[in-house]
Amino acid sequence: MQDDELHFLEEQLAGTELLACVTCGEDTLHAHLEVLEVYPVGTELLMQCTHCQTERKWMDWTPTKPKGQEN
């Protein structure tokens, strides 16, 4: 596998989460589709199951970093 192919696959994997899918009934990889809202305590994302393609909202509770103040 070429370095650029490996880098692409690593980026794709970094954009997924292992979540319980209500439709599949199993833990499956869900891909980040869209950022819905950014809060100080985390980020709300639209996720898509990579197995059955259903979509769901998911909250990433990693606190967001405040943006630097511009003068």
NORDAPE-V988358 format. One line per field, one symbol per residue. phi: phi as a letter, one per 40 degrees, with the letter a starting at -180 (. if undefined). Layout:
phi: ???
This chain:
phi: .cdccccccccccccbbcbcbcccgbcbcbcccaccabbccibcbcbbcccbgcbacabcccdcccccccc
